[in-house]
Amino acid sequence: MKNIRGHHLFCMALFTGHGYSEEFTENMASVISALKAGEPLRLASGPDDICAACPNLLADGGCAHGTEDVRHRDQGAFTVLGAAPGGELTWQQVRARLLEIDEGQFETVCSNCRWAAEGLCSLALLQKQLG
């Protein structure tokens, strides 16, 4: 079972091979592949299996890009998707929930994200990737 924090549900659905480092990108692809193959996931409230290979993960479990920002995005994702830390889902369940969100809900989680600023993240792209 993979441990996945809230906002990473959005990141995984939008993932196209870009990442913070080669190790991070390879890990993200591997986690996504396992989930799509049927491995279940448990929602995490802190560093997860994606963070494990992130060069921005701090020794205390925080994020070099802003720990509070990451926590805020996670909480937004849990609220938008009707989920909570400790809950278990399949990728198919995550996909179905993501396809139901609107622009405002997307912005709750993803506004001002660096990947959106680079043109790699939007509701339209999310719907295209999942559709």
Buried (B, 14 or more C-beta within 10 A) or exposed (E): EBBBBBBBBBBBBBBEEEBBEEEBBEBBBEBBEBBEEEEEBBBBBBBBBBBEBBEBBEEEEBBEEEBEEBBBBBBBBBBBBEBEBEEEBBBEBBBEBBEEBEEEBBBBBBEEBEBBEEEBBBBEBBBEBEE
